[in-house]
């Protein structure tokens, strides 16, 4: 399988495509999710002709993946938001979750087109998934004074 400590093993094309298919899947319809992913890859290939669409997918996942998140720790009757580094598997999982959620929240055309548009927006460091990642980073950086509470 994959080495959990190596981020390069986690962020590769077959692993991300499998995870993205499972994230798109609804009511156990995996063949439909695979078709949606295949169609969105074709749309990305058409819209971003210069690059490999799988490379665009990898870069969009990297742009949407958070490196820090906040956890709530209760000390002395008060709650503190403590910034914690995110493991590579969780980075990929959160990025794919946000990409699919923001694609589903868009109105309009088919899911494959919405997913392709969101992947392209994340590749260009725009869109809701990257915005959400940046908000989490801002919150973590604002609470970095409490980072020593992580070991409490």
VMD Tcl script that builds the backbone (N, CA, C; Angstrom):
set m [mol new atoms 456]
animate dup $m
set s [atomselect $m all]
$s set {name element resname resid chain x y z} {
  {N N UNK 1 A 0.847 -1.178 0.000}
  {CA C UNK 1 A 0.000 0.000 0.000}
  {C C UNK 1 A 0.885 1.230 0.000}
  {N N UNK 2 A 0.403 2.323 0.547}
  {CA C UNK 2 A 1.127 3.581 0.549}
  {C C UNK 2 A 1.743 3.828 1.919}
  {N N UNK 3 A 2.891 4.466 1.901}
  {CA C UNK 3 A 3.531 4.864 3.139}
  {C C UNK 3 A 2.804 6.088 3.678}
  {N N UNK 4 A 2.260 5.995 4.876}
  {CA C UNK 4 A 1.434 7.069 5.413}
  {C C UNK 4 A 2.235 8.318 5.738}
  {N N UNK 5 A 3.544 8.184 5.917}
  {CA C UNK 5 A 4.356 9.336 6.296}
  {C C UNK 5 A 4.890 10.101 5.097}
  {N N UNK 6 A 4.844 9.497 3.905}
  {CA C UNK 6 A 5.406 10.146 2.735}
  {C C UNK 6 A 4.294 10.821 1.949}
  {N N UNK 7 A 4.366 12.134 1.827}
  {CA C UNK 7 A 3.310 12.881 1.156}
  {C C UNK 7 A 3.303 12.586 -0.345}
  {N N UNK 8 A 4.434 12.230 -0.919}
  {CA C UNK 8 A 4.469 11.940 -2.344}
  {C C UNK 8 A 3.717 10.649 -2.666}
  {N N UNK 9 A 3.704 9.688 -1.741}
  {CA C UNK 9 A 2.949 8.470 -1.967}
  {C C UNK 9 A 1.451 8.724 -1.881}
  {N N UNK 10 A 1.070 9.639 -1.018}
  {CA C UNK 10 A -0.344 9.938 -0.855}
  {C C UNK 10 A -0.860 10.747 -2.041}
  {N N UNK 11 A -0.067 11.695 -2.511}
  {CA C UNK 11 A -0.517 12.572 -3.585}
  {C C UNK 11 A -0.041 12.051 -4.934}
  {N N UNK 12 A -0.624 10.931 -5.370}
  {CA C UNK 12 A -0.371 10.452 -6.714}
  {C C UNK 12 A -1.695 10.183 -7.405}
  {N N UNK 13 A -1.654 10.019 -8.727}
  {CA C UNK 13 A -2.869 10.007 -9.527}
  {C C UNK 13 A -3.810 8.839 -9.202}
  {N N UNK 14 A -3.352 7.583 -9.147}
  {CA C UNK 14 A -4.325 6.512 -8.891}
  {C C UNK 14 A -5.009 6.631 -7.530}
  {N N UNK 15 A -4.250 7.019 -6.523}
  {CA C UNK 15 A -4.817 7.164 -5.181}
  {C C UNK 15 A -5.872 8.269 -5.155}
  {N N UNK 16 A -5.554 9.410 -5.760}
  {CA C UNK 16 A -6.477 10.540 -5.747}
  {C C UNK 16 A -7.707 10.248 -6.593}
  {N N UNK 17 A -7.530 9.584 -7.742}
  {CA C UNK 17 A -8.692 9.246 -8.578}
  {C C UNK 17 A -9.623 8.279 -7.854}
  {N N UNK 18 A -9.047 7.316 -7.135}
  {CA C UNK 18 A -9.872 6.373 -6.383}
  {C C UNK 18 A -10.635 7.089 -5.270}
  {N N UNK 19 A -9.945 7.948 -4.540}
  {CA C UNK 19 A -10.584 8.688 -3.465}
  {C C UNK 19 A -11.658 9.646 -3.998}
  {N N UNK 20 A -11.370 10.283 -5.123}
  {CA C UNK 20 A -12.328 11.219 -5.706}
  {C C UNK 20 A -13.566 10.485 -6.208}
  {N N UNK 21 A -13.378 9.304 -6.786}
  {CA C UNK 21 A -14.520 8.496 -7.223}
  {C C UNK 21 A -15.389 8.124 -6.038}
  {N N UNK 22 A -14.769 7.716 -4.947}
  {CA C UNK 22 A -15.543 7.358 -3.760}
  {C C UNK 22 A -16.222 8.573 -3.142}
  {N N UNK 23 A -15.613 9.749 -3.270}
  {CA C UNK 23 A -16.201 10.961 -2.712}
  {C C UNK 23 A -17.390 11.427 -3.556}
  {N N UNK 24 A -17.315 11.219 -4.872}
  {CA C UNK 24 A -18.408 11.604 -5.765}
  {C C UNK 24 A -19.585 10.645 -5.619}
  {N N UNK 25 A -19.288 9.390 -5.315}
  {CA C UNK 25 A -20.296 8.336 -5.292}
  {C C UNK 25 A -21.441 8.672 -4.344}
  {N N UNK 26 A -22.638 8.418 -4.820}
  {CA C UNK 26 A -23.842 8.717 -4.058}
  {C C UNK 26 A -24.748 7.496 -4.128}
  {N N UNK 27 A -25.219 7.023 -2.984}
  {CA C UNK 27 A -26.096 5.848 -2.890}
  {C C UNK 27 A -25.455 4.589 -3.474}
  {N N UNK 28 A -24.144 4.461 -3.393}
  {CA C UNK 28 A -23.455 3.255 -3.843}
  {C C UNK 28 A -23.336 3.102 -5.341}
  {N N UNK 29 A -23.596 4.150 -6.102}
  {CA C UNK 29 A -23.536 4.069 -7.570}
  {C C UNK 29 A -22.136 4.429 -8.039}
  {N N UNK 30 A -21.238 3.450 -7.956}
  {CA C UNK 30 A -19.839 3.707 -8.275}
  {C C UNK 30 A -19.613 3.876 -9.767}
  {N N UNK 31 A -20.348 3.136 -10.590}
  {CA C UNK 31 A -20.153 3.258 -12.040}
  {C C UNK 31 A -20.549 4.657 -12.518}
  {N N UNK 32 A -21.585 5.231 -11.922}
  {CA C UNK 32 A -21.974 6.594 -12.261}
  {C C UNK 32 A -20.897 7.588 -11.821}
  {N N UNK 33 A -20.336 7.378 -10.634}
  {CA C UNK 33 A -19.270 8.261 -10.141}
  {C C UNK 33 A -18.039 8.165 -11.037}
  {N N UNK 34 A -17.699 6.959 -11.482}
  {CA C UNK 34 A -16.561 6.800 -12.387}
  {C C UNK 34 A -16.805 7.499 -13.713}
  {N N UNK 35 A -18.046 7.420 -14.205}
  {CA C UNK 35 A -18.377 8.089 -15.469}
  {C C UNK 35 A -18.293 9.603 -15.310}
  {N N UNK 36 A -18.766 10.126 -14.180}
  {CA C UNK 36 A -18.684 11.570 -13.921}
  {C C UNK 36 A -17.229 12.020 -13.894}
  {N N UNK 37 A -16.375 11.250 -13.215}
  {CA C UNK 37 A -14.950 11.596 -13.139}
  {C C UNK 37 A -14.305 11.547 -14.520}
  {N N UNK 38 A -14.626 10.518 -15.308}
  {CA C UNK 38 A -14.054 10.384 -16.653}
  {C C UNK 38 A -14.480 11.542 -17.546}
  {N N UNK 39 A -15.761 11.915 -17.473}
  {CA C UNK 39 A -16.246 13.041 -18.277}
  {C C UNK 39 A -15.615 14.360 -17.843}
  {N N UNK 40 A -15.432 14.534 -16.540}
  {CA C UNK 40 A -14.814 15.773 -16.077}
  {C C UNK 40 A -13.340 15.840 -16.474}
  {N N UNK 41 A -12.647 14.697 -16.492}
  {CA C UNK 41 A -11.259 14.671 -16.973}
  {C C UNK 41 A -11.204 15.049 -18.450}
  {N N UNK 42 A -12.175 14.571 -19.237}
  {CA C UNK 42 A -12.234 14.944 -20.656}
  {C C UNK 42 A -12.494 16.437 -20.829}
  {N N UNK 43 A -13.363 17.001 -19.998}
  {CA C UNK 43 A -13.640 18.437 -20.065}
  {C C UNK 43 A -12.397 19.238 -19.697}
  {N N UNK 44 A -11.664 18.777 -18.678}
  {CA C UNK 44 A -10.417 19.455 -18.291}
  {C C UNK 44 A -9.406 19.367 -19.428}
  {N N UNK 45 A -9.332 18.221 -20.081}
  {CA C UNK 45 A -8.416 18.047 -21.207}
  {C C UNK 45 A -8.752 19.027 -22.319}
  {N N UNK 46 A -10.041 19.278 -22.529}
  {CA C UNK 46 A -10.471 20.201 -23.575}
  {C C UNK 46 A -10.215 21.656 -23.188}
  {N N UNK 47 A -10.487 22.024 -21.930}
  {CA C UNK 47 A -10.365 23.418 -21.503}
  {C C UNK 47 A -8.923 23.842 -21.242}
  {N N UNK 48 A -8.120 22.950 -20.654}
  {CA C UNK 48 A -6.717 23.259 -20.370}
  {C C UNK 48 A -5.885 22.360 -21.280}
  {N N UNK 49 A -5.734 22.773 -22.515}
  {CA C UNK 49 A -5.118 21.912 -23.526}
  {C C UNK 49 A -3.607 21.774 -23.345}
  {N N UNK 50 A -2.986 22.717 -22.635}
  {CA C UNK 50 A -1.530 22.699 -22.526}
  {C C UNK 50 A -1.017 21.610 -21.595}
  {N N UNK 51 A -1.785 21.284 -20.567}
  {CA C UNK 51 A -1.316 20.360 -19.531}
  {C C UNK 51 A -2.100 19.060 -19.532}
  {N N UNK 52 A -1.484 18.059 -18.933}
  {CA C UNK 52 A -2.146 16.785 -18.713}
  {C C UNK 52 A -3.265 16.994 -17.688}
  {N N UNK 53 A -4.475 16.491 -17.931}
  {CA C UNK 53 A -5.575 16.739 -16.984}
  {C C UNK 53 A -5.337 16.114 -15.611}
  {N N UNK 54 A -4.591 15.010 -15.567}
  {CA C UNK 54 A -4.294 14.410 -14.269}
  {C C UNK 54 A -3.314 15.269 -13.476}
  {N N UNK 55 A -2.423 15.954 -14.182}
  {CA C UNK 55 A -1.522 16.893 -13.524}
  {C C UNK 55 A -2.305 18.084 -12.976}
  {N N UNK 56 A -3.297 18.534 -13.730}
  {CA C UNK 56 A -4.160 19.617 -13.264}
  {C C UNK 56 A -4.903 19.176 -12.007}
  {N N UNK 57 A -5.385 17.927 -11.988}
  {CA C UNK 57 A -6.073 17.395 -10.815}
  {C C UNK 57 A -5.153 17.355 -9.602}
  {N N UNK 58 A -3.921 16.886 -9.794}
  {CA C UNK 58 A -2.965 16.842 -8.682}
  {C C UNK 58 A -2.674 18.239 -8.135}
  {N N UNK 59 A -2.446 19.188 -9.025}
  {CA C UNK 59 A -2.129 20.545 -8.581}
  {C C UNK 59 A -3.332 21.209 -7.906}
  {N N UNK 60 A -4.531 20.898 -8.379}
  {CA C UNK 60 A -5.713 21.475 -7.732}
  {C C UNK 60 A -5.906 20.901 -6.334}
  {N N UNK 61 A -5.593 19.616 -6.146}
  {CA C UNK 61 A -5.684 19.020 -4.813}
  {C C UNK 61 A -4.628 19.628 -3.897}
  {N N UNK 62 A -3.436 19.857 -4.417}
  {CA C UNK 62 A -2.389 20.490 -3.608}
  {C C UNK 62 A -2.778 21.916 -3.215}
  {N N UNK 63 A -3.407 22.650 -4.135}
  {CA C UNK 63 A -3.798 24.025 -3.831}
  {C C UNK 63 A -4.933 24.082 -2.812}
  {N N UNK 64 A -5.776 23.059 -2.793}
  {CA C UNK 64 A -6.932 23.072 -1.890}
  {C C UNK 64 A -6.673 22.340 -0.582}
  {N N UNK 65 A -5.487 21.771 -0.406}
  {CA C UNK 65 A -5.237 20.992 0.813}
  {C C UNK 65 A -4.626 21.869 1.906}
  {N N UNK 66 A -5.174 21.800 3.107}
  {CA C UNK 66 A -4.665 22.623 4.203}
  {C C UNK 66 A -3.453 21.980 4.872}
  {N N UNK 67 A -2.550 22.796 5.366}
  {CA C UNK 67 A -1.380 22.293 6.083}
  {C C UNK 67 A -1.564 22.413 7.592}
  {N N UNK 68 A -2.422 23.332 7.999}
  {CA C UNK 68 A -2.735 23.520 9.412}
  {C C UNK 68 A -4.249 23.548 9.584}
  {N N UNK 69 A -4.703 23.055 10.723}
  {CA C UNK 69 A -6.094 23.195 11.102}
  {C C UNK 69 A -6.155 23.480 12.592}
  {N N UNK 70 A -7.323 23.853 13.078}
  {CA C UNK 70 A -7.446 24.158 14.500}
  {C C UNK 70 A -8.280 23.080 15.183}
  {N N UNK 71 A -7.845 22.732 16.378}
  {CA C UNK 71 A -8.592 21.816 17.235}
  {C C UNK 71 A -8.927 22.558 18.513}
  {N N UNK 72 A -10.046 22.234 19.090}
  {CA C UNK 72 A -10.474 22.895 20.321}
  {C C UNK 72 A -9.972 22.110 21.520}
  {N N UNK 73 A -9.261 22.805 22.409}
  {CA C UNK 73 A -8.763 22.196 23.642}
  {C C UNK 73 A -9.301 23.015 24.804}
  {N N UNK 74 A -9.804 22.339 25.804}
  {CA C UNK 74 A -10.372 23.010 26.969}
  {C C UNK 74 A -9.359 22.981 28.101}
  {N N UNK 75 A -8.957 24.166 28.544}
  {CA C UNK 75 A -8.008 24.289 29.644}
  {C C UNK 75 A -8.501 25.359 30.610}
  {N N UNK 76 A -8.630 25.005 31.858}
  {CA C UNK 76 A -9.001 25.973 32.882}
  {C C UNK 76 A -10.360 26.598 32.663}
  {N N UNK 77 A -11.284 25.858 32.110}
  {CA C UNK 77 A -12.635 26.366 31.905}
  {C C UNK 77 A -12.816 27.189 30.646}
  {N N UNK 78 A -11.743 27.409 29.878}
  {CA C UNK 78 A -11.875 28.152 28.620}
  {C C UNK 78 A -11.455 27.260 27.460}
  {N N UNK 79 A -12.085 27.501 26.341}
  {CA C UNK 79 A -11.751 26.745 25.137}
  {C C UNK 79 A -10.743 27.526 24.322}
  {N N UNK 80 A -9.716 26.847 23.863}
  {CA C UNK 80 A -8.684 27.461 23.030}
  {C C UNK 80 A -8.640 26.735 21.695}
  {N N UNK 81 A -8.509 27.520 20.619}
  {CA C UNK 81 A -8.302 26.935 19.305}
  {C C UNK 81 A -6.799 26.773 19.110}
  {N N UNK 82 A -6.360 25.527 18.987}
  {CA C UNK 82 A -4.946 25.229 18.896}
  {C C UNK 82 A -4.620 24.790 17.471}
  {N N UNK 83 A -3.676 25.459 16.808}
  {CA C UNK 83 A -3.301 25.018 15.460}
  {C C UNK 83 A -2.511 23.708 15.512}
  {N N UNK 84 A -2.879 22.800 14.611}
  {CA C UNK 84 A -2.276 21.467 14.566}
  {C C UNK 84 A -1.940 21.165 13.113}
  {N N UNK 85 A -0.768 20.603 12.840}
  {CA C UNK 85 A -0.475 20.211 11.452}
  {C C UNK 85 A -1.373 19.066 10.996}
  {N N UNK 86 A -1.679 19.061 9.715}
  {CA C UNK 86 A -2.589 18.070 9.140}
  {C C UNK 86 A -1.769 16.969 8.483}
  {N N UNK 87 A -2.154 15.726 8.740}
  {CA C UNK 87 A -1.470 14.588 8.117}
  {C C UNK 87 A -1.766 14.549 6.621}
  {N N UNK 88 A -0.864 13.989 5.817}
  {CA C UNK 88 A -1.052 13.982 4.354}
  {C C UNK 88 A -2.347 13.313 3.890}
  {N N UNK 89 A -2.732 12.213 4.521}
  {CA C UNK 89 A -3.975 11.555 4.118}
  {C C UNK 89 A -5.177 12.455 4.364}
  {N N UNK 90 A -5.170 13.146 5.493}
  {CA C UNK 90 A -6.275 14.048 5.806}
  {C C UNK 90 A -6.255 15.269 4.899}
  {N N UNK 91 A -5.061 15.732 4.507}
  {CA C UNK 91 A -4.975 16.843 3.563}
  {C C UNK 91 A -5.700 16.513 2.273}
  {N N UNK 92 A -5.404 15.334 1.720}
  {CA C UNK 92 A -6.032 14.917 0.468}
  {C C UNK 92 A -7.527 14.740 0.666}
  {N N UNK 93 A -7.907 14.125 1.774}
  {CA C UNK 93 A -9.319 13.876 2.046}
  {C C UNK 93 A -10.106 15.177 2.164}
  {N N UNK 94 A -9.572 16.145 2.896}
  {CA C UNK 94 A -10.255 17.430 3.045}
  {C C UNK 94 A -10.329 18.182 1.715}
  {N N UNK 95 A -9.250 18.155 0.948}
  {CA C UNK 95 A -9.243 18.858 -0.336}
  {C C UNK 95 A -10.288 18.271 -1.282}
  {N N UNK 96 A -10.345 16.951 -1.367}
  {CA C UNK 96 A -11.333 16.318 -2.246}
  {C C UNK 96 A -12.755 16.574 -1.750}
  {N N UNK 97 A -12.929 16.547 -0.448}
  {CA C UNK 97 A -14.249 16.817 0.136}
  {C C UNK 97 A -14.715 18.221 -0.226}
  {N N UNK 98 A -13.834 19.204 -0.077}
  {CA C UNK 98 A -14.205 20.579 -0.372}
  {C C UNK 98 A -14.442 20.793 -1.860}
  {N N UNK 99 A -13.644 20.151 -2.715}
  {CA C UNK 99 A -13.825 20.288 -4.162}
  {C C UNK 99 A -15.184 19.737 -4.579}
  {N N UNK 100 A -15.531 18.547 -4.080}
  {CA C UNK 100 A -16.807 17.928 -4.458}
  {C C UNK 100 A -17.981 18.705 -3.869}
  {N N UNK 101 A -17.861 19.169 -2.618}
  {CA C UNK 101 A -18.946 19.945 -2.012}
  {C C UNK 101 A -19.193 21.245 -2.759}
  {N N UNK 102 A -18.140 21.934 -3.143}
  {CA C UNK 102 A -18.332 23.193 -3.856}
  {C C UNK 102 A -18.830 22.953 -5.275}
  {N N UNK 103 A -18.470 21.805 -5.873}
  {CA C UNK 103 A -19.019 21.480 -7.194}
  {C C UNK 103 A -20.506 21.165 -7.086}
  {N N UNK 104 A -20.904 20.453 -6.038}
  {CA C UNK 104 A -22.319 20.135 -5.850}
  {C C UNK 104 A -23.148 21.374 -5.550}
  {N N UNK 105 A -22.560 22.352 -4.882}
  {CA C UNK 105 A -23.321 23.540 -4.504}
  {C C UNK 105 A -23.544 24.492 -5.678}
  {N N UNK 106 A -22.792 24.323 -6.764}
  {CA C UNK 106 A -22.993 25.171 -7.938}
  {C C UNK 106 A -24.320 24.817 -8.597}
  {N N UNK 107 A -24.951 25.793 -9.178}
  {CA C UNK 107 A -26.194 25.534 -9.886}
  {C C UNK 107 A -25.899 25.425 -11.374}
  {N N UNK 108 A -26.789 24.741 -12.069}
  {CA C UNK 108 A -26.632 24.701 -13.516}
  {C C UNK 108 A -26.479 23.321 -14.089}
  {N N UNK 109 A -25.445 23.149 -14.856}
  {CA C UNK 109 A -25.283 21.997 -15.740}
  {C C UNK 109 A -24.974 20.705 -14.994}
  {N N UNK 110 A -24.461 19.730 -15.717}
  {CA C UNK 110 A -24.237 18.393 -15.165}
  {C C UNK 110 A -23.112 18.393 -14.133}
  {N N UNK 111 A -23.072 17.342 -13.345}
  {CA C UNK 111 A -22.079 17.237 -12.275}
  {C C UNK 111 A -20.667 17.168 -12.845}
  {N N UNK 112 A -20.491 16.521 -13.994}
  {CA C UNK 112 A -19.146 16.426 -14.562}
  {C C UNK 112 A -18.623 17.805 -14.958}
  {N N UNK 113 A -19.484 18.661 -15.501}
  {CA C UNK 113 A -19.050 20.011 -15.864}
  {C C UNK 113 A -18.764 20.846 -14.618}
  {N N UNK 114 A -19.612 20.712 -13.596}
  {CA C UNK 114 A -19.390 21.468 -12.360}
  {C C UNK 114 A -18.100 21.019 -11.678}
  {N N UNK 115 A -17.838 19.704 -11.675}
  {CA C UNK 115 A -16.610 19.188 -11.064}
  {C C UNK 115 A -15.389 19.658 -11.836}
  {N N UNK 116 A -15.459 19.620 -13.161}
  {CA C UNK 116 A -14.340 20.086 -13.980}
  {C C UNK 116 A -14.074 21.565 -13.744}
  {N N UNK 117 A -15.140 22.372 -13.652}
  {CA C UNK 117 A -14.965 23.804 -13.398}
  {C C UNK 117 A -14.331 24.052 -12.036}
  {N N UNK 118 A -14.753 23.288 -11.032}
  {CA C UNK 118 A -14.183 23.481 -9.693}
  {C C UNK 118 A -12.721 23.044 -9.648}
  {N N UNK 119 A -12.383 21.963 -10.347}
  {CA C UNK 119 A -10.983 21.510 -10.391}
  {C C UNK 119 A -10.120 22.557 -11.082}
  {N N UNK 120 A -10.625 23.142 -12.164}
  {CA C UNK 120 A -9.868 24.178 -12.870}
  {C C UNK 120 A -9.721 25.428 -11.997}
  {N N UNK 121 A -10.785 25.791 -11.272}
  {CA C UNK 121 A -10.688 26.939 -10.370}
  {C C UNK 121 A -9.680 26.685 -9.252}
  {N N UNK 122 A -9.666 25.469 -8.709}
  {CA C UNK 122 A -8.694 25.139 -7.662}
  {C C UNK 122 A -7.281 25.118 -8.236}
  {N N UNK 123 A -7.144 24.703 -9.478}
  {CA C UNK 123 A -5.836 24.722 -10.137}
  {C C UNK 123 A -5.328 26.155 -10.275}
  {N N UNK 124 A -6.229 27.088 -10.558}
  {CA C UNK 124 A -5.869 28.505 -10.691}
  {C C UNK 124 A -5.859 29.235 -9.355}
  {N N UNK 125 A -5.979 28.498 -8.244}
  {CA C UNK 125 A -5.997 29.033 -6.881}
  {C C UNK 125 A -7.147 30.011 -6.662}
  {N N UNK 126 A -8.304 29.641 -7.198}
  {CA C UNK 126 A -9.539 30.378 -6.993}
  {C C UNK 126 A -10.591 29.362 -6.578}
  {N N UNK 127 A -11.803 29.799 -6.413}
  {CA C UNK 127 A -12.887 28.877 -6.120}
  {C C UNK 127 A -13.118 28.688 -4.629}
  {N N UNK 128 A -14.225 28.020 -4.315}
  {CA C UNK 128 A -14.646 27.876 -2.926}
  {C C UNK 128 A -13.738 26.968 -2.113}
  {N N UNK 129 A -13.187 25.930 -2.735}
  {CA C UNK 129 A -12.354 24.996 -1.981}
  {C C UNK 129 A -11.053 25.656 -1.524}
  {N N UNK 130 A -10.432 26.432 -2.372}
  {CA C UNK 130 A -9.194 27.126 -1.997}
  {C C UNK 130 A -9.498 28.236 -0.996}
  {N N UNK 131 A -10.652 28.887 -1.166}
  {CA C UNK 131 A -11.065 29.926 -0.229}
  {C C UNK 131 A -11.259 29.348 1.175}
  {N N UNK 132 A -11.861 28.170 1.233}
  {CA C UNK 132 A -12.076 27.510 2.518}
  {C C UNK 132 A -10.750 27.121 3.172}
  {N N UNK 133 A -9.821 26.641 2.364}
  {CA C UNK 133 A -8.490 26.289 2.860}
  {C C UNK 133 A -7.785 27.524 3.426}
  {N N UNK 134 A -7.880 28.644 2.718}
  {CA C UNK 134 A -7.239 29.877 3.186}
  {C C UNK 134 A -7.868 30.389 4.471}
  {N N UNK 135 A -9.192 30.208 4.621}
  {CA C UNK 135 A -9.849 30.624 5.866}
  {C C UNK 135 A -9.334 29.816 7.054}
  {N N UNK 136 A -9.137 28.518 6.854}
  {CA C UNK 136 A -8.618 27.674 7.936}
  {C C UNK 136 A -7.189 28.075 8.289}
  {N N UNK 137 A -6.391 28.408 7.276}
  {CA C UNK 137 A -5.023 28.858 7.542}
  {C C UNK 137 A -5.009 30.168 8.321}
  {N N UNK 138 A -5.899 31.089 7.961}
  {CA C UNK 138 A -5.965 32.367 8.679}
  {C C UNK 138 A -6.349 32.155 10.138}
  {N N UNK 139 A -7.320 31.262 10.370}
  {CA C UNK 139 A -7.738 30.970 11.735}
  {C C UNK 139 A -6.602 30.337 12.530}
  {N N UNK 140 A -5.853 29.442 11.887}
  {CA C UNK 140 A -4.730 28.795 12.569}
  {C C UNK 140 A -3.620 29.797 12.870}
  {N N UNK 141 A -3.361 30.686 11.934}
  {CA C UNK 141 A -2.305 31.666 12.164}
  {C C UNK 141 A -2.723 32.699 13.208}
  {N N UNK 142 A -4.003 32.996 13.295}
  {CA C UNK 142 A -4.470 33.934 14.310}
  {C C UNK 142 A -4.356 33.342 15.713}
  {N N UNK 143 A -4.434 32.024 15.815}
  {CA C UNK 143 A -4.377 31.351 17.117}
  {C C UNK 143 A -3.044 30.656 17.360}
  {N N UNK 144 A -1.995 31.076 16.690}
  {CA C UNK 144 A -0.707 30.392 16.852}
  {C C UNK 144 A -0.088 30.642 18.226}
  {N N UNK 145 A -0.613 31.618 18.961}
  {CA C UNK 145 A -0.110 31.868 20.306}
  {C C UNK 145 A -0.450 30.707 21.240}
  {N N UNK 146 A -1.483 29.951 20.894}
  {CA C UNK 146 A -1.896 28.821 21.722}
  {C C UNK 146 A -1.293 27.497 21.259}
  {N N UNK 147 A -0.305 27.556 20.393}
  {CA C UNK 147 A 0.253 26.307 19.855}
  {C C UNK 147 A 0.968 25.480 20.922}
  {N N UNK 148 A 1.407 26.107 22.019}
  {CA C UNK 148 A 2.057 25.343 23.078}
  {C C UNK 148 A 1.052 24.518 23.879}
  {N N UNK 149 A -0.243 24.778 23.746}
  {CA C UNK 149 A -1.265 23.984 24.432}
  {C C UNK 149 A -1.489 22.638 23.753}
  {N N UNK 150 A -0.868 22.435 22.627}
  {CA C UNK 150 A -1.073 21.207 21.868}
  {C C UNK 150 A -0.672 19.980 22.656}
  {N N UNK 151 A 0.320 20.115 23.527}
  {CA C UNK 151 A 0.809 18.965 24.291}
  {C C UNK 151 A 0.202 18.883 25.674}
  {N N UNK 152 A -0.776 19.740 25.976}
  {CA C UNK 152 A -1.380 19.735 27.308}
  {C C UNK 152 A -2.382 18.617 27.448}
}
mol reanalyze $m
mol bondsrecalc $m
mol representation Tube
mol addrep $m
